[in-house]
Amino acid sequence: MKSGSVTIAYPMAGDSLGGSHHSLLGLLKGLDPEVYRPVIILENPNGRLAEHFAGFEQRPDPAPPRKSFAVGRAFSVSKFASTFTGIGRRAALLREIGSTIVHSNDGRTHATWAFAAKRAGCQLLWHHRADPYAKGLRYLAPFVADQIVAVSEFSLSGMRPSKARQGAQVVFSPFDVDVKADRTAMRQRLLTELGAREDTIICGYFGSFIDRKRPLEFMNAVAELRAMQDRPVVGVLFGETTYPELETAMRARMQEPDVAGVVHIMGYRSPGVDWIAAVDLLLVTAVSEPLGRTLVEAMLIETPVIATRSGGNPEAILAGLGALVEPDNAAAMARAALDTLNNKAALAEMTSRAKESAKARFSEETHIAKITQIYRNLSAG
């Protein structure tokens, strides 16, 4: 890729793919190569993230942790302190590549690269995609970030009043709003794989298996829906976990009579949107989720969404675009799912409106325009 005049470093922690990586790839593909030179910095230079960002310039992290910090785990003071030993080497790399801006995209990269960016004289764009009460956002970002960007108003809601809070911006993550998926063909493919009947209600969960996303609560909602009516029901969980204890609990729950043979762990599959198209309902059981990608992807391909009234979900699922229920209430989610399916005329109208709304609010063009304006401001500063 031809190098532009403004070099932007994008450090990556760990080697698991998440929504932030898909969002970032869409941004990088839309940057003007005559102006911007993106450089991906990887803890694992030969892993999944290296493959995901193939085609873009890559450098290895000069001070990788002995054990990568886990996504979804609290970032303790001791973990933060352990990053100090790498500040000098990371700053040297940033100076070597001539970085103007460091764009950090999750809590782990904020913690490990913020001081290196400052030491190298770079502008720091702190892209917050997580808990509004994250300690880094509240206590570190106001002092080291030159610009704070969040994926939802919810993500900023825990910030303490400051000039940084006043200058923080909400920029929705980018999506391919012209994405296509054959819902009929994909549904049949999934039914065949599961050996399920044509009249089966397929409920889908998409995302990492972490406590915040509540995979066990998804199983409970499937069990409740199964008990409410006579049609067969299956729940399919697409994703993976790095937490053995949670997966153990999930597999134990799958052996209980109300969900035995009904709930299936399908693993990570790509492109995920094809499998979102295969399900009859997306059940989003997550709590305090900043802004889930799967909600928007489901709206774009007209898969009905039942989500918790929590976190950034209400910012995506506006009135009339899906159903919102109270968190950790499996029975309420099941009732909303059944009501949605039973009203076919309203369902078709709802999913059509949801698609048009998502296309208007979450396009890659809008995201790229807002982020590049921030890049211009930072490089000028």
MOWOHU-V247721 format. One line per field, one symbol per residue. ss: DSSP state (A for helix, B for strand, O for the rest). phi: phi as a letter, one per 30 degrees, with the letter a starting at -180 (. if undefined). A space follows every 50 residues. Layout:
ss: ???
phi: ???
This chain:
ss: OOOOOBBBBBBBOOOOOOAAAAAAAAAAAAOOOOOBBBBBBBOOOOOAAA AAOOOOBBBBOOOOOOOOOOOOOOOOAAAAAAOAAAAAAAAAAAAAAOBB BBBBOOAAAAAAAAAAAAAOOOBBBBBBOOOOOOAAAAAAAAAAOOBBBB OOAAAAOOOOOOAAAAAOBBOOOOBOOOOOOOAAAAAAAAAAAAOOOOOO BBBBBBOOOOAAAOAAAAAAAAAAAAAAOOOOBBBBBBOOOOOAAAAAAA AAAOOOOOOOOOBBBOOOOOOAAAAAAAOOBBBBOOOOOOOOAAAAAAAA OOOBBBBBOOOOAAAAOOOOOOBBBOOOOAAAAAAAAAAAAAOAAAAAAA AAAAAAAAAAAOBAAAAAAAAAAAAAAAAAO
phi: .ddcdcdbcbdbcibcdbeddddddddddcddddcccdbdccdcdbcdde ddcejcebbdddbdddbddddiddcddddddddddceddddddddddidc bcccbaeddeddcdddddddiddcccccbbedceddddcceeccddacbb dadedcdcddeaddddcdbcbdddbddcebadddddddddedddicdddd dcccbbkdcbeedhdddeddddddddddacddbbcbcclabccedddddd ddddddedbeiccbdcidbbddddddddcdbccccdchdeadddeddddd ciddccbddahdeddccdeiclccbddhbdddddddddddddcddddddd ddddddddddcbddddddddddddedddddd
